[in-house]
């Protein structure tokens, strides 16, 4: 049987040809514009022929326009076929750290499940820095330094600076610090996931890493400790956006520092042969940059 190009690539070309722009096509397909561009490049590589004659304004080559017309007819035939009462769902296993799952992934999942109801996600948890996960997965989000040798592909997913936060109740009890050196009289919450030294350096403080008090090996627990009034913690905007909006945490100072850790996307390249994996990867890359729906209402 003659090999056919990936279906998601044909859908991208057909949508671009019909809508006229990559942005409009992306909106219709519920993916990012960069994802549509990637699909077009993938189709160009598969066909061995250029598809875009001019980028601004977007103009397809004569071959691409002809191919898009044929793709439209083929997709219409497929769409017109009777669908089973209970269409088979395609499973996809994703391993994620707990706080990433709770504060970043889950609040954004509605858009993905609505756009791709045929993909059945199974979310498993990993333990940051220890590289422990529950069961096998096709895609993994890992939190750490990014030096991993157990996956074919390791790409940065979300890297954010860290800043100091505390609860209003804690600040009312001990007094809000007016300058970074005032933190000497406050409790600094500790976590190997968010070390204080980089922030100290930006703040001009020649201080060692805090060595006393409770240590939290989960970012979610670290944030809950800050909310509960146990001290000052380092936080990332995407993680604490909802809590800042609700007033449960307050940012201290206009200072932020680069963290040695970030969220990384890991997968083996052979899984890219599965359309559902490509679809999820494209969606996740864009989703982490977008505001979450309903995050401020949850804890």
Buried (B, 14 or more C-beta within 10 A) or exposed (E): EEEEBBEBBBBBBBBBBEBBBBBBBBBBBBBBBEBBBBBBBBBBEEBEEEBBEEEEEBEBBEEBBEBBEEBBEBBEEEEEEEEEEEEEEBEBBBBBBBBBBBBBBBBBBEBBEEEBEEBBBEBBBBBBBEBEBEEEBBBBBBBBEBEBEEBEBBEEBBEBBBBBBBBBEBBEEBEEBEEBEBBEEBBBBBBEBBBBBBBBEBBEBEBEEBEEEEEBBBBBBBBBBBBEBBBBBBBBEBBBBBBBEBEBBBBBBEBBBEBBBBBBBBBBEEBBEBBBBBBBBBBBBBBBEEEBEEBBEEE
